[in-house]
């Protein structure tokens, strides 16, 4: 028992010591690098900062790897995002470090997981299920997923939270400010206090599987009968704070899908793009975790999307602001973009930001679906460049970025968009992403087969822009 509990450490003192010493060490190293850069050539300076970025990223991974709650989950999100944090020549080395983190899920015996199920559902396992496989079919940072068969013969997926993980998450959240201050050196346009509060809210929500069940039910209703998107049904009567039971779905996973023929990867990429960004702009609610492990290609060609713990709902105002900003980029309207972002608090000192520079900055972050009216094959190199230009000290817009502030209500939307790009880049998916996005930016008619199928579905179901 002691050994298992050690897998999910809850001591804030231990965690704080790890992260605080890391932040202090990195602060001195970054300062030293910048000071030495004055005497270096531009190329040598860039190379030195690139190495420092790698060291910072690796040490963040190392610190996150000592935690099994919220910070661990943030780290696992990074584990497949092989873009942006470090330059291309160091990517393989960085991926090696991230792989260690990805595989570092807690080891908890089924005896203890069984206790969680029976405590929450208030019945012995044998009374609840006709069959139950004690070997998990999936693992996450805060729980495991099992396969079972109900008494009526239905196959289900049973998501169970690790015992003690809620305490670990709350301890991690006490350290979140320190981690974000470290990350701020890599992404200077970060309002640490506001962003930390938003992250805390979303991650605390993830601890409540009843809330996740509500999220999943909401999207299951929206996509019921959809031609190529499936959200599994939730069994409400068997879902509690630490246990979530939903219909079992099977399919082909991401690692195999990456090696499918180009046409299949293109189709999958368009579906992923439509699901994640379409949910935000059509329905104002979306899954914030476009992780490759969270979708499966089924035999009938539909894609099943899973895991709705990290979820965000938005009012109409923030969504319309994003769409208006995208339209300003499409139309090259620097003045309108500047006014929109200034009025909404993205530019604390708008007079210090040149509208043309601002337009160039935003376009470099979203050009692939706003101004590129052509077929674009998304690649890791493109995703890397987008990440760098959006949020990295190596960005050509670094000076402009210092006078901008990301509003916390938009954080998870931007994160979702960036992670979606990362997934599409690993698929090397090709499409005219601009023409697809125009369906929600301008209410244009669809130009792809999937778009026409989806338009027919929405016309039939009457699901409006607000879901």
C-alpha positions in Angstrom: 0.0 0.0 0.0 2.8 2.4 0.9 4.5 1.7 -2.4 1.4 2.4 -4.4 0.6 5.6 -2.6 4.1 6.8 -3.3 3.2 6.7 -7.0 0.9 9.7 -6.5 2.8 12.0 -4.1 0.7 14.6 -2.3 3.3 16.5 -0.3 3.2 20.1 -1.4 6.6 20.6 0.4 8.3 18.1 -1.9 6.6 19.4 -5.0 7.3 23.0 -4.1 11.0 22.3 -3.5 11.4 20.7 -6.9 9.6 23.4 -8.9 11.0 26.4 -6.9 14.6 25.3 -7.3 14.0 24.7 -11.0 12.5 28.1 -11.5 15.4 29.9 -9.7 18.1 28.0 -11.6 16.5 28.6 -15.0 16.1 32.3 -14.2 19.8 32.7 -13.7 20.6 30.6 -16.8 18.3 32.6 -19.0 19.7 35.9 -17.7 23.3 34.6 -18.3 22.4 33.5 -21.8 20.9 36.9 -22.7 23.8 38.8 -21.2 26.3 36.7 -23.1 24.3 37.1 -26.3 25.3 40.8 -26.5 28.8 39.8 -27.5 27.7 37.0 -29.9 26.8 37.1 -33.6 23.1 36.8 -34.4 23.5 33.1 -35.5 25.5 32.2 -32.4 22.9 34.1 -30.3 20.1 32.2 -31.8 21.8 28.8 -31.3 22.6 29.6 -27.7 19.0 30.6 -27.0 17.8 27.5 -28.8 19.9 25.3 -26.5 18.6 27.2 -23.5 15.0 26.7 -24.7 15.8 22.9 -24.9 17.2 22.9 -21.4 14.3 24.8 -20.0 11.8 22.5 -21.7 13.6 19.4 -20.6 13.7 20.6 -17.0 10.0 21.5 -17.1 9.4 17.9 -18.2 11.5 16.6 -15.4 9.7 18.7 -12.8 6.3 17.7 -14.2 7.4 14.1 -14.2 7.6 14.1 -10.4 3.9 15.0 -10.2 0.9 12.7 -10.8 -1.9 15.2 -10.7 -2.7 18.5 -12.6 0.9 19.4 -13.6 1.4 15.8 -14.8 -1.7 16.1 -17.0 -0.3 19.4 -18.4 2.9 17.6 -19.2 1.2 14.7 -20.9 -0.5 17.2 -23.2 3.0 18.3 -24.2 4.1 14.7 -24.7 2.7 14.5 -28.3 3.2 18.1 -29.1 6.5 17.9 -30.9 6.3 21.4 -32.2 7.3 24.9 -31.1 8.9 24.4 -27.7 12.3 23.6 -29.2 14.0 24.1 -32.6 13.9 21.4 -35.2 17.5 20.1 -34.7 16.7 19.3 -31.0 13.2 17.9 -31.6 14.2 14.2 -31.5 16.1 14.7 -28.2 13.1 16.6 -26.7 10.7 13.9 -27.9 12.8 11.3 -26.0 12.3 13.3 -22.8 8.6 13.7 -23.4 8.2 10.0 -24.1 9.3 9.3 -20.6 6.6 11.6 -19.3 3.9 10.1 -21.5 4.6 6.6 -20.2 4.8 7.7 -16.5 1.1 7.0 -15.6 0.7 5.9 -12.0 0.6 2.2 -11.2 -2.4 1.3 -9.1 -3.6 -2.3 -8.5 -7.1 -3.3 -9.6 -7.9 -4.0 -5.9 -7.8 -0.3 -5.2 -9.6 0.7 -8.4 -12.3 -1.8 -7.7 -12.9 -0.2 -4.3 -13.5 3.2 -6.0 -16.1 1.6 -8.4 -17.9 -0.1 -5.6 -17.8 2.9 -3.3 -19.2 5.3 -5.9 -21.8 2.9 -7.4 -22.7 1.5 -4.0 -22.9 -2.1 -5.1 -20.5 -5.0 -5.5 -18.9 -5.3 -9.0 -20.5 -8.7 -9.6 -24.0 -7.1 -9.1 -23.2 -4.3 -11.5 -21.6 -6.2 -14.4 -22.0 -9.6 -16.1 -18.3 -9.4 -17.0 -15.5 -7.0 -16.1 -11.9 -7.1 -17.5 -9.5 -6.2 -14.7 -6.8 -5.2 -17.2 -7.3 -1.5 -18.2 -7.8 -0.7 -21.9 -6.5 2.8 -21.5 -4.6 4.9 -18.9 -4.7 8.6 -18.3 -3.1 11.0 -15.9 -5.9 10.9 -13.4 -7.6 7.5 -14.1 -7.9 4.3 -16.0 -10.5 2.9 -18.4 -11.8 -0.7 -18.2 -14.1 -2.7 -20.4 -17.1 -4.4 -19.0 -20.4 -6.1 -20.0 -23.7 -5.1 -18.3 -26.3 -7.6 -17.1 -28.4 -6.7 -20.2 -25.4 -7.5 -22.5 -24.3 -4.0 -23.4 -20.6 -3.5 -23.6 -19.4 -0.4 -21.8 -16.2 1.6 -21.1 -15.7 2.3 -17.4 -13.5 5.3 -16.5 -12.3 5.2 -12.9 -10.3 7.8 -11.1 -7.2 6.9 -9.3 -7.6 6.9 -5.5 -6.0 9.9 -3.9 -5.5 11.7 -7.2 -7.8 14.6 -6.2 -5.5 15.4 -3.3 -2.5 15.2 -5.7 -4.1 17.5 -8.2 -4.9 20.1 -5.6 -1.3 20.0 -4.4 -0.1 20.5 -7.9 -2.3 23.5 -8.4 -0.6 25.2 -5.5 2.6 25.0 -7.6 1.0 26.1 -10.9 2.1 29.7 -10.6 5.7 28.7 -10.3 5.5 26.5 -13.4 3.8 29.2 -15.4 6.4 31.7 -14.4 9.0 29.4 -15.8 6.9 28.9 -19.0 6.6 32.6 -19.3 10.2 32.8 -20.2 9.4 30.7 -23.2 6.1 32.4 -24.0 6.3 36.0 -22.8 2.8 37.0 -23.8 1.4 35.2 -20.8 -0.8 36.8 -18.1 0.3 34.3 -15.4 -2.3 35.2 -12.8 -5.3 35.1 -15.0 -4.2 32.1 -17.0 -3.4 30.2 -13.8 -7.0 30.9 -12.5 -8.5 29.6 -15.8 -6.3 26.5 -15.7 -7.3 25.8 -12.1 -11.0 26.0 -12.9 -10.8 23.7 -15.9 -8.6 21.1 -14.1 -10.7 21.1 -10.9 -13.7 20.4 -13.2 -11.8 17.4 -14.6 -11.9 15.8 -11.2 -15.7 15.6 -11.4 -16.7 12.8 -13.7 -20.4 13.7 -13.2 -19.5 17.0 -14.9 -17.6 15.2 -17.6 -20.7 13.1 -18.1 -22.8 16.2 -18.7 -20.2 17.5 -21.2 -20.3 14.2 -23.1 -24.1 14.0 -23.1 -24.3 17.6 -24.5 -22.1 16.7 -27.5 -23.7 13.2 -27.9 -27.1 15.0 -28.3 -25.6 17.5 -30.9 -24.0 14.7 -32.9 -26.6 12.0 -32.7 -27.1 10.6 -36.2 -24.1 12.6 -37.6 -22.7 11.0 -40.8 -19.1 10.9 -39.6 -18.8 11.9 -36.0 -19.7 9.7 -33.0 -19.8 10.7 -29.3 -20.5 7.6 -27.2 -23.7 7.5 -25.1 -23.3 8.1 -21.3 -25.0 5.7 -18.9 -26.2 8.4 -16.5 -27.5 6.0 -13.9 -23.9 4.5 -13.5 -21.9 7.7 -13.6 -20.6 9.3 -10.4 -17.9 11.8 -9.3 -15.1 9.2 -9.7 -16.7 6.7 -12.1 -18.0 7.3 -15.6 -19.7 4.6 -17.7 -20.4 5.0 -21.4 -21.0 2.9 -24.4 -17.9 1.0 -25.5 -16.5 1.9 -28.9 -13.7 0.2 -30.9 -11.7 1.4 -33.8 -8.2 2.0 -35.2 -5.9 4.2 -33.2 -3.7 7.1 -34.2 -0.4 5.3 -34.4 -1.8 3.1 -37.1 -3.8 5.9 -38.8 -0.6 7.9 -39.3 0.6 5.3 -41.8 -2.7 5.0 -43.8 -2.8 6.2 -47.4 -2.9 9.9 -48.0 -6.6 10.0 -49.0 -7.6 8.3 -45.7 -5.4 10.7 -43.7 -6.9 13.7 -45.5 -10.4 12.5 -44.7 -9.5 11.9 -41.0 -7.8 15.3 -40.8 -10.9 17.1 -42.1 -13.1 15.3 -39.6 -10.8 16.2 -36.7 -10.7 19.8 -37.9 -14.5 20.0 -38.2 -15.0 18.4 -34.8 -12.7 20.5 -32.7 -13.0 23.9 -34.4 -16.5 23.3 -35.5 -17.6 22.6 -32.0 -16.2 25.9 -30.8 -17.5 28.1 -33.6 -20.8 26.4 -34.3 -21.8 25.3 -30.8 -19.7 27.5 -28.4 -18.6 24.4 -26.5 -15.7 22.1 -27.2 -13.3 19.5 -25.9 -10.1 21.1 -24.9 -8.0 18.0 -25.4 -7.4 17.0 -29.1 -5.0 14.3 -28.0 -4.4 11.5 -30.6 -5.5 8.9 -28.0 -9.0 10.6 -27.8 -10.4 9.4 -31.1 -10.8 6.2 -33.0 -11.6 5.4 -36.6 -14.5 2.9 -36.7 -15.2 0.2 -39.2 -18.1 2.2 -40.8 -15.8 5.2 -41.4 -17.1 7.3 -38.6 -14.7 8.7 -36.1 -15.5 8.3 -32.4 -14.3 11.1 -30.1 -13.6 10.3 -26.4 -12.7 12.1 -23.1 -14.6 15.3 -22.3 -13.1 16.1 -19.0 -11.2 19.2 -20.2 -14.1 21.1 -21.6 -15.0 24.7 -22.2 -18.2 26.6 -22.8 -18.2 30.2 -24.1 -20.7 33.0 -24.3 -21.6 34.3 -27.8 -19.4 37.4 -27.3 -15.9 35.8 -27.2 -16.8 33.4 -30.1 -18.0 36.2 -32.3 -14.9 38.2 -31.4 -12.7 35.4 -32.6 -14.7 35.0 -35.8 -14.6 38.8 -36.4 -10.8 38.8 -35.9 -10.4 35.9 -38.3 -12.5 37.7 -40.9 -10.2 40.8 -40.5 -7.2 38.6 -41.2 -8.8 37.1 -44.2 -9.6 40.6 -45.6 -6.3 42.1 -44.6 -8.0 44.7 -42.5 -5.3 45.8 -40.0 -7.3 48.7 -38.6 -10.4 46.5 -37.7 -8.2 43.8 -36.2 -6.4 46.4 -34.0 -9.7 47.9 -32.9 -11.3 44.5 -32.1 -8.3 43.4 -30.0 -7.9 46.7 -28.3 -11.5 47.0 -27.3 -11.5 43.4 -25.9 -8.4 43.8 -23.7 -5.9 41.9 -25.8 -3.9 45.1 -26.2 -3.4 46.7 -22.8 -1.5 49.6 -24.5 -3.0 49.7 -28.0 -1.1 52.8 -28.9 2.2 50.8 -28.6 1.1 48.2 -31.2 1.3 49.0 -34.9 -1.8 47.7 -36.7 0.2 46.3 -39.6 2.6 44.5 -37.3 -0.4 43.1 -35.4 -2.0 41.8 -38.5 1.2 40.1 -39.6 1.6 38.5 -36.1 -2.0 37.1 -36.0 -1.8 36.0 -39.7 1.4 34.0 -39.0 -0.5 32.1 -36.3 -3.7 31.3 -38.3 -2.7 31.7 -41.9 -3.3 28.0 -42.7 -7.0 28.4 -42.4 -7.5 32.1 -43.0 -5.4 33.4 -45.9 -4.1 30.2 -47.6 -7.0 29.7 -50.1 -5.4 26.6 -51.5 -4.7 23.0 -50.6 -2.1 22.9 -47.8 -0.4 19.8 -46.5 0.2 20.4 -42.8 3.5 19.1 -41.5 5.4 19.2 -38.2 7.6 21.9 -39.8 4.6 24.1 -40.4 3.2 23.4 -36.9 6.6 24.3 -35.4 6.7 27.6 -37.3 3.2 28.5 -36.3 4.0 27.7 -32.6 7.1 29.8 -32.7 5.5 32.8 -34.4 2.6 32.6 -32.0 4.3 32.4 -28.6 8.0 31.9 -28.6 10.9 34.3 -28.0 12.3 33.2 -31.4 9.3 34.7 -33.1 9.9 37.4 -35.6 7.1 39.3 -33.8 8.7 39.0 -30.4 8.7 42.8 -29.7 5.0 43.1 -30.7 4.1 40.1 -28.5 5.4 41.9 -25.4 2.6 44.4 -25.7 -0.2 41.9 -26.0 -2.1 39.8 -23.4 -4.0 36.6 -24.0 -7.4 36.8 -22.4 -8.0 33.8 -20.1 -11.4 33.0 -21.6 -9.7 32.4 -24.9 -6.8 30.3 -23.5 -8.3 26.8 -24.0 -9.6 27.7 -27.5 -6.2 28.7 -28.6 -4.7 25.7 -26.9 -7.2 23.4 -28.7 -6.5 25.0 -32.0 -2.7 24.6 -31.6 -3.1 21.0 -30.5 -5.4 20.3 -33.4 -2.8 21.7 -35.7 -0.2 19.4 -34.1 -2.4 16.3 -34.7 -3.1 17.3 -38.3 0.6 17.9 -38.9 1.5 14.4 -37.7 -1.1 13.0 -40.2 0.4 15.2 -42.9 -3.3 15.9 -43.7 -4.1 17.9 -46.8 -7.1 20.2 -47.4 -8.1 23.7 -48.3 -8.6 24.5 -44.6 -9.6 28.0 -45.4 -12.6 26.9 -47.4 -13.7 24.6 -44.7 -13.4 27.4 -42.0 -15.4 29.8 -44.2 -18.4 27.7 -43.4 -18.4 29.1 -39.8 -16.5 32.4 -40.6 -18.8 33.5 -43.4 -21.6 30.9 -43.5 -20.4 29.9 -46.9 -21.7 26.7 -48.6 -19.4 23.7 -48.2 -17.0 22.7 -51.0 -16.1 19.2 -49.8 -18.1 16.0 -49.7 -17.8 15.9 -45.9 -19.0 19.5 -45.7 -22.1 18.8 -47.8 -22.9 15.7 -45.6 -22.6 17.8 -42.5 -24.6 20.7 -43.9 -27.4 18.2 -44.7 -27.2 16.8 -41.2 -27.5 20.3 -39.6 -30.3 21.2 -42.0 -32.1 18.0 -41.0 -31.5 18.3 -37.2 -32.0 22.1 -37.0 -28.9 22.5 -34.8 -28.1 26.2 -34.9 -24.8 28.1 -34.3 -25.3 27.9 -30.5 -25.9 24.1 -30.5 
